[in-house]
Amino acid sequence: MTSPPRLLAAVTLMLATTVYGTTTAHAEDDPNDPPGTEPSASAPVEVDPNDPDLKLPDGATLARAKVLDIKSVVEEQSGDERREDTNTSVTLALQAEVLFGKDSSKLGAEAKSRIRGIADEIRTQNATRVRVFGFTDNLGSSAHGDVLSKRRANAVHDVLSQSLNDAGITYEVRGYGEQYPIADNSTEAGRKKNRRVEVSFPRTEP
């Protein structure tokens, strides 16, 4: 006699984010994440245990459970620098005012020193892929923001590549302009956070 199908046990895993030591759960991926940097988890959905599609045929097995990424976000009190750590990657965001003059893509000595510090961490992580993304606020024309953010990303890339001097590292350099804000553009405090250059790279695998 054939045994009845077994009911699939629904297990919901949620992406957790740790901010200043406090853990919160994300209900959905952030649509403001640049391409290639979105969290790997999707929003949990309500499951109907009586749905016939949730029953496994005889002999079937469930896939192995997967631990999703944990994201830690730390921001300097001044807001000059923002750091995101996950199980797999590091993202460092520097405000444009820390690096450049107004409407400029020229780096000063202090800015270059900060970027060389990022290069040291890339070297420590033995990263072979580095992303450098530039962003602006929504003031001015979108076209101008696209050009300025790309020039700033290029300037940061130049210092990184000179500091690392490693032909084995592949760089992806982009300017996204006013796309993907991380704060409210209706206030100057928010616009200041959105004017930034982000450097991201994989963590060393354990």
HELIX and SHEET records of a PDB file:
HELIX    1   1 PRO A   52  LEU A   54  5                                   3    
HELIX    2   2 ALA A   96  LEU A   99  1                                   4    
HELIX    3   3 ALA A  109  THR A  124  1                                  16    
HELIX    4   4 SER A  142  LEU A  164  1                                  23    
HELIX    5   5 GLU A  188  ASN A  194  1                                   7    
SHEET    1   A 2 ARG A   6  LEU A   7  0                                        
SHEET    2   A 2 LYS A  55  LEU A  56 -1                                        
SHEET    1   B 8 THR A  22  ALA A  25  0                                        
SHEET    2   B 8 ALA A  16  VAL A  19 -1                                        
SHEET    3   B 8 ILE A  70  GLU A  75  1                                        
SHEET    4   B 8 GLU A  81  ASP A  85 -1                                        
SHEET    5   B 8 SER A  89  GLN A  95 -1                                        
SHEET    6   B 8 ARG A 196  PRO A 202 -1                                        
SHEET    7   B 8 ARG A 129  PHE A 135 -1                                        
SHEET    8   B 8 THR A 170  GLY A 175  1                                        
END                                                                             
